[in-house]
Amino acid sequence: MPQGQPTTVPEDGLTTRQRRNRPLTMVHTGIGKGKSTAAFGLALRGWNQGWPIGVFQFVKSAKWKVGEERALRVLGDSGEGGTVAWHKMGEGWSWVQRDIESSEEAAREGWEQVKRDLAAESYRLVVLDEFAYPMHWGWVDTDEVVSVLRDRPGTQHVVITGRNAPQPLLDFADLVTDMSKVKHPMDAGQKGQRGIEW
């Protein structure tokens, strides 16, 4: 894509402006680090455009202090840029599973809230952080997700993160990035550190 120009122009009857401004579904998946970080980078861009941003965190524990959350909340409350709403789905799910039943229920309830907010056009950018996991585990029906996203009103962009994103979601999405891992400090026994992992 030289100089930001598309390689093809579809014969879809849309003007360049209509095609440029259509809502996107984006997926960041793969085993590499940076999927959520990239999505929060999009949230920063959206905030700068004055968009209302909705972040729904599906898997990471609600007790974790996520650096991007604090930064986006401060920006959202600053009176500049867009607003930011951050939703944690119940207690979340960390890498040590404790109560699968309540985690599954929290994920389903979270998805129901997302559907309501999409129908109400509450946000211009919706970040569904780690939402690939509830679909992969069968907690939330992937076909329903694709249907809801396909039929969402307005110009709402949606970005979904998480490993093992289901194939029907990947087929539907406009942008898919598979983040692979070449090397990670944890491979050498180093635990996550402040400012890098959170």
C-alpha positions as CSV (number, residue, x, y, z in Angstrom):
1,M,0.0,0.0,0.0
2,P,2.3,2.8,-1.2
3,Q,1.7,6.3,0.3
4,G,-1.5,5.1,2.1
5,Q,-3.3,4.3,-1.2
6,P,-5.4,1.2,-1.5
7,T,-4.1,-1.4,-4.0
8,T,-7.6,-2.0,-5.4
9,V,-10.8,0.0,-5.6
10,P,-13.9,-2.3,-5.3
11,E,-16.9,-1.7,-7.6
12,D,-19.3,-1.4,-4.6
13,G,-21.1,1.8,-5.6
14,L,-19.6,3.8,-2.7
15,T,-17.7,7.0,-3.0
16,T,-14.2,7.3,-1.7
17,R,-15.4,9.2,1.4
18,Q,-18.2,6.6,2.1
19,R,-15.7,3.8,1.8
20,R,-13.1,5.6,4.0
21,N,-15.6,6.4,6.8
22,R,-17.3,3.0,7.1
23,P,-17.0,1.3,10.5
24,L,-14.2,-1.2,10.9
25,T,-14.0,-4.5,12.8
26,M,-10.4,-5.1,13.9
27,V,-8.9,-8.2,15.5
28,H,-5.5,-8.4,17.2
29,T,-4.7,-12.1,17.9
30,G,-1.7,-14.4,18.1
31,I,0.7,-15.5,20.8
32,G,2.9,-12.4,20.8
33,K,2.8,-9.6,23.2
34,G,1.2,-6.3,22.4
35,K,-2.4,-7.1,21.3
36,S,-4.1,-5.0,24.0
37,T,-1.4,-2.4,23.9
38,A,-2.1,-1.8,20.2
39,A,-5.9,-1.6,20.9
40,F,-5.3,1.0,23.6
41,G,-3.1,2.9,21.1
42,L,-6.2,3.0,18.9
43,A,-8.2,4.3,21.8
44,L,-5.7,7.1,22.2
45,R,-6.1,8.1,18.6
46,G,-9.9,8.0,19.0
47,W,-9.8,10.0,22.1
48,N,-7.7,12.6,20.3
49,Q,-10.5,12.8,17.6
50,G,-13.0,13.5,20.3
51,W,-14.7,10.1,20.1
52,P,-16.4,8.5,23.0
53,I,-14.4,5.4,23.8
54,G,-15.8,2.3,25.5
55,V,-13.3,-0.3,26.9
56,F,-14.6,-3.7,28.0
57,Q,-12.0,-5.8,29.7
58,F,-13.1,-9.5,29.6
59,V,-10.3,-11.6,30.9
60,K,-7.6,-9.8,32.9
61,S,-8.4,-9.8,36.6
62,A,-10.5,-6.8,37.8
63,K,-8.0,-6.4,40.6
64,W,-5.1,-5.8,38.3
65,K,-3.9,-2.2,37.9
66,V,-3.6,-1.7,34.1
67,G,-1.5,1.4,33.2
68,E,-3.6,2.2,30.1
69,E,-6.7,2.3,32.2
70,R,-5.5,5.0,34.5
71,A,-4.1,7.0,31.5
72,L,-7.2,6.8,29.5
73,R,-9.5,7.6,32.5
74,V,-7.4,10.7,33.2
75,L,-7.6,11.7,29.5
76,G,-11.3,11.0,29.4
77,D,-11.9,13.2,32.4
78,S,-9.6,16.0,31.2
79,G,-12.3,17.9,29.2
80,E,-10.2,17.6,26.1
81,G,-10.6,14.9,23.5
82,G,-13.3,12.2,23.9
83,T,-14.8,10.6,26.9
84,V,-13.6,7.2,28.1
85,A,-15.7,4.5,29.9
86,W,-13.8,1.5,31.3
87,H,-15.8,-1.7,32.1
88,K,-14.3,-4.7,33.9
89,M,-16.4,-7.8,33.4
90,G,-16.8,-9.2,37.0
91,E,-13.7,-10.5,38.6
92,G,-12.2,-11.2,35.2
93,W,-10.1,-14.3,34.6
94,S,-6.4,-14.4,35.1
95,W,-3.9,-17.1,34.2
96,V,-4.9,-19.1,37.3
97,Q,-8.5,-20.3,36.8
98,R,-10.5,-20.2,40.0
99,D,-14.3,-20.1,39.4
100,I,-15.0,-20.9,35.8
101,E,-18.8,-20.8,36.2
102,S,-18.8,-17.2,37.5
103,S,-16.2,-16.2,34.9
104,E,-18.3,-17.6,32.1
105,E,-21.4,-15.8,33.5
106,A,-19.5,-12.5,33.8
107,A,-18.3,-12.8,30.2
108,R,-21.9,-13.4,29.0
109,E,-23.2,-10.5,31.0
110,G,-20.4,-8.4,29.6
111,W,-21.3,-9.3,26.0
112,E,-25.0,-8.4,26.7
113,Q,-23.8,-5.0,27.9
114,V,-21.7,-4.6,24.7
115,K,-24.7,-5.4,22.6
116,R,-26.8,-2.8,24.4
117,D,-24.1,-0.2,24.0
118,L,-23.7,-1.0,20.3
119,A,-27.4,-0.7,19.7
120,A,-27.5,2.6,21.5
121,E,-24.4,3.8,19.7
122,S,-22.9,4.8,23.0
123,Y,-19.3,4.8,21.7
124,R,-17.5,5.6,18.5
125,L,-14.7,3.1,19.3
126,V,-15.3,0.0,21.3
127,V,-12.3,-2.0,22.6
128,L,-13.2,-5.6,23.5
129,D,-10.0,-6.5,25.4
130,E,-9.3,-10.3,25.6
131,F,-12.8,-11.0,24.1
132,A,-11.3,-13.7,21.8
133,Y,-11.0,-16.0,24.8
134,P,-14.8,-16.2,25.7
135,M,-15.5,-17.0,22.1
136,H,-12.7,-19.6,21.9
137,W,-13.9,-21.3,25.1
138,G,-17.5,-21.3,23.8
139,W,-18.8,-19.0,26.5
140,V,-20.0,-16.5,23.9
141,D,-21.3,-17.6,20.5
142,T,-19.0,-16.5,17.7
143,D,-21.7,-16.5,15.1
144,E,-23.8,-14.2,17.3
145,V,-20.9,-11.9,17.7
146,V,-20.3,-11.7,14.0
147,S,-24.0,-11.1,13.4
148,V,-24.2,-8.3,16.0
149,L,-21.1,-6.6,14.6
150,R,-22.3,-6.9,11.0
151,D,-25.6,-5.3,11.9
152,R,-24.4,-2.6,14.3
153,P,-25.7,0.8,13.5
154,G,-23.8,4.0,12.8
155,T,-20.0,4.3,12.4
156,Q,-18.8,2.4,15.5
157,H,-15.4,0.9,15.2
158,V,-14.7,-2.3,17.2
159,V,-11.4,-3.8,18.1
160,I,-11.2,-7.3,19.6
161,T,-8.0,-8.7,21.2
162,G,-6.9,-12.1,22.5
163,R,-5.3,-15.3,21.4
164,N,-7.1,-18.0,19.4
165,A,-9.6,-15.6,17.8
166,P,-12.1,-17.9,16.1
167,Q,-11.9,-18.3,12.3
168,P,-15.4,-16.9,11.6
169,L,-14.5,-13.7,13.3
170,L,-11.2,-13.5,11.4
171,D,-13.1,-14.0,8.1
172,F,-15.6,-11.3,8.9
173,A,-13.1,-8.7,10.3
174,D,-11.8,-5.8,8.1
175,L,-8.3,-5.8,9.7
176,V,-6.6,-8.8,11.3
177,T,-3.2,-8.6,12.9
178,D,-1.6,-11.9,14.1
179,M,1.1,-10.9,16.6
180,S,3.7,-13.7,16.6
181,K,6.4,-14.1,19.2
182,V,10.0,-14.2,18.2
183,K,11.5,-13.8,21.7
184,H,10.2,-12.8,25.2
185,P,12.0,-12.2,28.5
186,M,9.8,-14.8,30.1
187,D,11.5,-17.4,27.9
188,A,14.6,-16.7,29.9
189,G,12.8,-16.9,33.3
190,Q,12.2,-13.2,33.7
191,K,8.8,-12.3,35.2
192,G,6.7,-9.3,33.9
193,Q,7.7,-5.9,35.0
194,R,6.1,-2.6,35.7
195,G,5.8,-0.2,32.8
196,I,6.2,-3.1,30.3
197,E,3.5,-5.7,31.2
198,W,1.2,-3.3,33.1
